[in-house]
Amino acid sequence: QVQLVESGGGLVQAGGSLRLSCAASGGIFGFRTMGWYRQTPGEQRDLVATITIGNDPNYADSVKGRFTISRDHAKNTVYLQMNSLKPEDTAVYYCYAQLAPFGSKWGQGTQVTVSS
């Protein structure tokens, strides 16, 4: 059974940093694109950043220059380094993984709260 285990969320002051981790397991044929989305109450889940199996990143405009996504293929783990955090970054952050050869999986979510 595929599992995504997220960690690293929490409360931080504006301007601070957090690092999210997502460890994937159970994917017999591996994982393709992995990444992070976020959601606030009453809103849709939005892209934050993704990274392909070839390590090509893609970022939402709102986080470019502040967030960095990376990936450890040996550990099937994806990271999101979040710097210069703003109150508007407050959300539940969800890990996402595309399974090989097809399918996808979401993590349970981790809360990130940025105080002003």
Beta strands, then each sheet from edge to edge (+ up, - down):
strand 1: 3-7
strand 2: 10-13
strand 3: 18-25
strand 4: 31-39
strand 5: 46-51
strand 6: 57-59
strand 7: 67-72
strand 8: 77-82
strand 9: 91-99
strand 10: 104-106
strand 11: 110-115
sheet 1: 1+ 3- 8+ 7-
sheet 2: 2+ 11+ 9- 4+ 5- 6+
sheet 3: 2+ 11+ 9- 10+
end
